[in-house]
Amino acid sequence: MITHGDLLGERARLTPDKTGLVYVPTGERFTYAEMDARAVRMARFWRESLGLRKGDRVALLADNRPEILDAFFAAPKSGVIFVPLGTRLTVREMAGILADAAPSAFFYGAEYADKVRELRELVEIPHWISLEDPLEPAGSFQPEESSPEDLWCLLYTSGTTGKPKGVMLPYRMIVWNGYNTVLGWQLREDDITSIFTPLYHAGGLGAFLVPIVTIGGTVILHRGFDASEVWRTIEAEEATVVLGVPTIWQMLAEAPEFETVDLSRVRWLISGGAPLPTWIIETYQRRGVVFKQGYGMTEVGVNCFSMTVEESVRHPGSIGKPLMFTQTRLVDEQSEVGELLIRGPHVCRGYWNNPEATAAALDSEGWFHTGDLARRDAQGFHWIAGRKKDMIISGGVNVYPAEIEGELVLHPGVRDAAVVGVPHPTWGEMGVAFVVPGSEPPTAEALVEFLGGRLAKYKIPREFRFVESLPRTAYGKVVKGELRQRYLEDAC
């Protein structure tokens, strides 16, 4: 019987006694054989106790914990489709996702019992099950026969530009993401990674969980993010490769442990999820750590580019070259910048119940239109210039906010910054910078002068707004629509 997506089962067959998971809050350690047994138990519970069948959906709401891995790896064993929910969503947002996914069962952690009580008033789901309750599977279990295009997960996008869409991730996509990351990032069976990003997100599940299981390394799982705990754990467990987003790397650099933590076993650190300021790279390089930047998105796999350790030093800020079996194109190029298109076996099947959105993003030749703008040098290295929808056209000239933001955060008085375009009666659009000041706040005039030596005059924002913080998604992306709306409301 063929089970194309049973990565955990195959890993347990090859290295059953290797430690695959360490759960930080309890100190529990699980071998791959024990992890696989837990996933089989979950799959058996779904099939035999709940009566779920291939194609049914199971939703889950919880902070990071081993049961999320149980459910994730039970999905390809049972044919059931896994639907994790973002823990930061409102009850109404969750209800909208559940109405779209129509799950047959809903699992939840006790920490979200209050939200679940509200949800039960809004949506009808046959089975509501607390993760604190012991599973009591009935009968025997046989793995579900499957094909590479069967769905493993529905991962709902953050919805920063509208209603969240359910990205359809087939077995083929997730398995290829694992293979490609192992090859492109040169992961090893002795690699140990600390995961503190949420497992409801593609980054948490795909960036290192799937690749580390593929190669047979060890995952150190945190319940959530605590900078001091992360540094202590990286040192104690001798982590070798760690992924984070720019805001997390900034918080880790500001933690008291940063200057003294033993990083001698770390092979490299990597950032993804949002544009990475150069100063963060330089901060970690001064600690003697190799720091890389990656690129990916839920729809095309979270790992699409790579570079060697030496290349990461020579090309700071670059996301590298496309992985093996990954094709890229830049279309509608202007001034060497164009929209990034990606094609390969690690691309999704489109959006659940949304053929219009699928057709708009995934063309007939298999190219996925990412909506990200990029440039490429003669050696094939890529740099992200920002989102296509965020590009500012001022006086007929394209202005890329990511370039301006990258310069702004180099000012010693700037902690964070985002640039958005707003309507202008003469130029069509103008740039407005939202700036989070540091301990010595700069003036708008000082920032104009600072940028004047670094950027062409037409790129410099016409207005600066100083704010306490920037609105961000759970995975670090600035919600620019909210900033733009805030500006327009203030202008009325």
GIDA-V583661 format. One record per helix or strand of 3 or more residues. SS is the DSSP state (A for helix, B for strand). FROM is the first residue (numbers start at 1). TO is the last residue. If there is no record, write none. Layout:
BEGIN
ss={SS SS}
from={FROM FROM}
to={TO TO}
END
This chain:
BEGIN
ss={A B B A B A B A B A B B B A B A B A B A B A B A B B B A B B A B B A B B A A B A}
from={7 19 28 32 57 66 81 91 105 110 127 151 166 171 192 202 218 227 241 246 268 278 291 309 320 326 337 355 368 382 388 392 397 401 414 428 444 457 463 480}
to={14 23 31 49 61 78 84 101 108 122 130 156 170 184 195 215 221 236 244 254 271 286 293 314 322 334 344 361 376 387 390 394 399 408 424 437 452 459 466 491}
END
